[in-house]
Amino acid sequence: MRQKKNDPAAANLATAVNNPEPFGAYRSLIPNFNGFTHHLSKPLAPFIRLNTLKADEQQIINRLQSEGVTLEPTPVQWLYRAHSQNELRSGPSYYLGLTYPQALSSALPVLALDARPGQAVLDMCAAPGGKTTHIAQIMEDTGVILANDRKYGRLTALMANIKRLGITNTVISNGRGEFLAPGLKFDRVLVDAPCSGEGRYRLFKDGSLSHKKPGTTDLPAIQKGLLLKGFDLLKQGGRLVYSTCTFNPRENEEVVNHLLKKRNASIEPWTPPTRWHPGITEWDGRQYSMQLENTRRFYPHEIDSVGFFVAAIRKQ
């Protein structure tokens, strides 16, 4: 990275890029690590999903063009990279419920879930609703989705997005996912778990990290509890997707490995529409099941979006 003479901000950024925290531990894990760290100084690329429950896709494209928004197609159906001088959450199309701004990688767990029209689906950690509304769109607003979130304050955004997009097949609940009624059974379960969010981190010019969450919560313990409960709520032969927006194997492969030890589960291979890498089977001296190679890792510099981990799991 070229820096100006006597430019402290540039010097700080160069130092952070060469030895960023907390990513140093992942140097052997992340491909093209230098490219990854340089990418962290770029802002997140804007993407929007077109809501075909309200209008034909081409009609929405034409309307957005009239509003000064240009679109680039992506490998994900209905998802486009957007270019606009204005905030994507401020135009008429947004308020009419024709669009939903989201990261490209946030659509990947929904694709892995493979929900079908007429099914019963649980989104265990649903707010603010990007994945819930995407699932509803794939299901053509049929069947039923239970959208749960444990934080009452987040339900406002979840409810607002469901209403704005004109979705009618979704029921909202408020509670800890681990305590959902055991009598419920679903064809599909999505556990987009709370995580350290490393896939969203970006570097400021002073070398500090944006989007970094404070706190010392035992996230793997929470994630393991949610995943076990989600699996128990799945019908025989049903499909569960576990996802995070972090790189840490302790929150990813190790959590899924815990499920494999406790339940009769199998990880299904899945071919994403973007660049991906297989999950790992060893980390920091810990050995995981070879099935973990069927999980998928996504890195920001390869897909120009948030880093993600996705595991598609079948109940035997």
Secondary structure as UniProt FT lines:
FT   TURN            5..6
FT   HELIX           8..18
FT   TURN            21..22
FT   HELIX           23..26
FT   TURN            27..29
FT   HELIX           33..39
FT   TURN            40..41
FT   STRAND          47..50
FT   TURN            52..54
FT   HELIX           57..66
FT   TURN            67..68
FT   STRAND          70..73
FT   TURN            77..78
FT   STRAND          79..83
FT   TURN            88..89
FT   HELIX           92..95
FT   TURN            96..97
FT   STRAND          99..101
FT   HELIX           104..107
FT   HELIX           108..113
FT   TURN            117..118
FT   STRAND          120..123
FT   TURN            124..125
FT   TURN            127..128
FT   HELIX           130..138
FT   TURN            139..141
FT   STRAND          144..149
FT   HELIX           152..154
FT   HELIX           155..164
FT   TURN            165..166
FT   STRAND          170..174
FT   HELIX           177..179
FT   TURN            182..183
FT   STRAND          186..192
FT   HELIX           198..200
FT   STRAND          202..203
FT   TURN            205..206
FT   STRAND          209..210
FT   HELIX           219..232
FT   STRAND          234..244
FT   TURN            249..252
FT   HELIX           253..262
FT   STRAND          265..267
FT   STRAND          277..278
FT   STRAND          282..283
FT   TURN            284..285
FT   STRAND          286..287
FT   HELIX           290..294
FT   STRAND          296..298
FT   HELIX           300..303
FT   STRAND          308..315
//
